[in-house]
Amino acid sequence: MEFIGRLLVVLLDIYFWIIIISVVISWLIAFDVVNARSAQAQNLIRLLNKATDPVYRRLRKFIPDIGGIDITPMIVIFALVLLQNFIRNIFIYG
């Protein structure tokens, strides 16, 4: 059971970093640091959106933008941290 817990924690950690990279890329595009029209950037954006949009889409139904800022990634990160702690307590330390 400990192996399954550690595997789940690692997978959630990877998803955490996917969200962080997605947010940073969106900021870089917003400030014109990255050219969003290049093929490489489009592929990266598409890949990140495929990983994050299914979760974001469900939450955006209930969470409006605050002052034009999407707080969905922060809520997902908070939920991931809580879930990781829960998994650690049940599978690894429990």
N, C-alpha and C positions, 0 to 999 in steps of 0.2 A: 504494500500500500504506500510505503514511503516513496518508492520509485514513481508511482503514478502522481503523487502529490508534487514531487519535484519537477516532473515533466510538465504538469499543468502550470506550475509557477513559471517555468522557463517560457512556455508558449504565451502566457499572459505578458511576460516581460518583453518578448519579441513584439507583440501587438502594441504594447506601450510605446516602444521605440518607433514603430511604424506611424503611430499617431503623431509623435513628436516631429518626425521627419516631414510628415504631411503638413503640419502647421508651419514649420520653418520654410518649406518650399513655397507655401501660399504667401508668406510674408515677403520672401525674396521676389516673387512674381509681382506682388502688389507694389513694391518699391523699385521695380524695374531693374533689379540686380540680375535676374534670370530672364532670358527671352523665352516667353511661353509659346512662341510660334515655332521654335526649333523642334525638329523631330525627336531628339533625345529628351527634351523637356516634356513634350507631349506624351511620350511613352512612360516616363516616370510618373507624371500626373495621372495618367490612366491607370497605371498599376496601383498607385496609392489610393485612388478613388475606389477601385474594385475591392480593396481591402477594408476601407473605412466606411464607405457609403451605406452598406447594409445596416450597420449599427447606427450611424448618424441619422438615416432616414426615419427610423422608428422613433428616435428621441426628438427629432425636430417637429414632430406632430404635437408634442406637448410643451416644448421649450422654445419660446420665441427668441429672436435676436434682441439683445439689449444694446440699444444705441447703435445698431448696425454691426455689432460684434457678435459673432457666433460663439457661444460658450459651450456648445455641445462637446468639443474635444476635452475641455476641462472636466466636464461631468463624467465622460467616459473614463478618463484617467483616474479620477477619484474612485469610480466604481471598480476599476481594475485593481487599484491598490487595496481596497476593501476586500475584494474577492481573493487576492493573493494572500492577504493576512488570514482570512477564513480558511483557505486551503492549507496554509502552513499550520494553523492551530489544529485542524482536524487530521490531516494526513501525516504531517511530519512530526510535530511536537506532541500530538495527542496520544 
